[in-house]
Amino acid sequence: MADPDKTVFLSYRRDMSGTLAHLVRKDLVTHGFDVFMDVGSLGGGEFEPVILREIEARTHFLVLLEPGSLDRIDEPGDWLRREITHALTHRRHVVPLLAGGFRMPRATDLPVDLARLPSQNSVTAYHEYIDAAMEKLRDWLRRPRPSSPPPAGASTTNRLLDALGLRDPADLGPPVLRTVRARSPLVVGIGWSTVDGATNYDVEQSSTTDFVGARLVHLVGDATTFDVLLSELDRGRFFRVRAVARQGFDRGPWSNVVEAR
């Protein structure tokens, strides 16, 4: 593994995402990434230590999520949950690839050890735009976001309290959502102002101004823009944004509402 920035561990539910996993791996390898995938990458020896060691050794942890992928995470010894938890614990650059209409659950709906998963910046793969999705994924993998380790000597209790969030969500003011603008013939982009203390932002898309049945998209880091495919506007032309802090547990008030025209 000569270039650590191009090393990837590919995690997926084999009975659901096997075909997609092979397609993704082939694309990444073709573009110079070193990808570990359990089928074809495992040699002899014990399964568990090899998997965990490979997660620790690689910069990026790419997890494929399709409808039903997280349905079995409460089963004892579920390996997808173990892989994701191990990657989060060891502060790998976790990138969820969402396919088949998968909707990321809220942090509060997941086990504690997976609560940081929704706050990881994800890439959505639509069947008709798979090439564009892979291009975006490769670009994202080329720009890893390093995370800082916990302070030396910090107790387990303090780290847990910090992860659950100790600030008042009211401290997070509402972002100001700007007008949706065309970015390309196929894409429109929305942008909003930054909020002090925000670690990421929730973007909701809805077909009605009361946001009943809204579609949530979770963004991470300091990103204050979001691209929407024109085909996605059929799912809702109204957008709003709110700031999030502390691993996705503290949320501020919603912004103004903007309609895509």
ChimeraX attribute file (.defattr): number of C-alpha atoms within 10 A of each C-alpha:
attribute: neighborCount
match mode: 1-to-1
recipient: residues
	/A:1	11
	/A:2	7
	/A:3	10
	/A:4	13
	/A:5	16
	/A:6	22
	/A:7	23
	/A:8	27
	/A:9	26
	/A:10	21
	/A:11	23
	/A:12	24
	/A:13	18
	/A:14	15
	/A:15	8
	/A:16	15
	/A:17	19
	/A:18	14
	/A:19	10
	/A:20	15
	/A:21	20
	/A:22	14
	/A:23	12
	/A:24	20
	/A:25	19
	/A:26	13
	/A:27	16
	/A:28	21
	/A:29	14
	/A:30	10
	/A:31	11
	/A:32	11
	/A:33	21
	/A:34	20
	/A:35	22
	/A:36	21
	/A:37	18
	/A:38	16
	/A:39	11
	/A:40	7
	/A:41	9
	/A:42	13
	/A:43	10
	/A:44	6
	/A:45	8
	/A:46	9
	/A:47	11
	/A:48	9
	/A:49	10
	/A:50	14
	/A:51	20
	/A:52	14
	/A:53	11
	/A:54	16
	/A:55	25
	/A:56	17
	/A:57	16
	/A:58	21
	/A:59	24
	/A:60	26
	/A:61	28
	/A:62	24
	/A:63	21
	/A:64	27
	/A:65	23
	/A:66	20
	/A:67	15
	/A:68	10
	/A:69	18
	/A:70	16
	/A:71	8
	/A:72	14
	/A:73	16
	/A:74	11
	/A:75	9
	/A:76	8
	/A:77	10
	/A:78	12
	/A:79	17
	/A:80	19
	/A:81	21
	/A:82	15
	/A:83	20
	/A:84	24
	/A:85	18
	/A:86	20
	/A:87	22
	/A:88	20
	/A:89	13
	/A:90	13
	/A:91	17
	/A:92	24
	/A:93	21
	/A:94	25
	/A:95	22
	/A:96	22
	/A:97	21
	/A:98	20
	/A:99	19
	/A:100	13
	/A:101	13
	/A:102	16
	/A:103	17
	/A:104	20
	/A:105	15
	/A:106	16
	/A:107	17
	/A:108	13
	/A:109	9
	/A:110	16
	/A:111	12
	/A:112	13
	/A:113	14
	/A:114	19
	/A:115	21
	/A:116	24
	/A:117	22
	/A:118	22
	/A:119	27
	/A:120	19
	/A:121	19
	/A:122	22
	/A:123	18
	/A:124	23
	/A:125	21
	/A:126	15
	/A:127	11
	/A:128	8
	/A:129	11
	/A:130	14
	/A:131	13
	/A:132	13
	/A:133	18
	/A:134	19
	/A:135	13
	/A:136	15
	/A:137	21
	/A:138	16
	/A:139	11
	/A:140	15
	/A:141	23
	/A:142	13
	/A:143	11
	/A:144	16
	/A:145	14
	/A:146	10
	/A:147	9
	/A:148	7
	/A:149	8
	/A:150	11
	/A:151	8
	/A:152	6
	/A:153	6
	/A:154	9
	/A:155	11
	/A:156	10
	/A:157	9
	/A:158	11
	/A:159	13
	/A:160	11
	/A:161	11
	/A:162	13
	/A:163	17
	/A:164	18
	/A:165	16
	/A:166	12
	/A:167	14
	/A:168	11
	/A:169	19
	/A:170	11
	/A:171	16
	/A:172	20
	/A:173	20
	/A:174	21
	/A:175	24
	/A:176	19
	/A:177	22
	/A:178	18
	/A:179	16
	/A:180	21
	/A:181	14
	/A:182	16
	/A:183	13
	/A:184	11
	/A:185	8
	/A:186	11
	/A:187	16
	/A:188	19
	/A:189	17
	/A:190	22
	/A:191	18
	/A:192	21
	/A:193	16
	/A:194	18
	/A:195	22
	/A:196	12
	/A:197	15
	/A:198	25
	/A:199	19
	/A:200	26
	/A:201	28
	/A:202	19
	/A:203	21
	/A:204	20
	/A:205	25
	/A:206	21
	/A:207	18
	/A:208	14
	/A:209	16
	/A:210	10
	/A:211	16
	/A:212	9
	/A:213	12
	/A:214	18
	/A:215	16
	/A:216	18
	/A:217	19
	/A:218	22
	/A:219	23
	/A:220	20
	/A:221	15
	/A:222	12
	/A:223	15
	/A:224	18
	/A:225	16
	/A:226	16
	/A:227	16
	/A:228	17
	/A:229	16
	/A:230	15
	/A:231	9
	/A:232	12
	/A:233	17
	/A:234	10
	/A:235	13
	/A:236	19
	/A:237	17
	/A:238	21
	/A:239	26
	/A:240	25
	/A:241	29
	/A:242	24
	/A:243	28
	/A:244	27
	/A:245	28
	/A:246	20
	/A:247	21
	/A:248	27
	/A:249	19
	/A:250	20
	/A:251	22
	/A:252	22
	/A:253	16
	/A:254	18
	/A:255	20
	/A:256	14
	/A:257	19
	/A:258	19
	/A:259	17
	/A:260	17
	/A:261	11
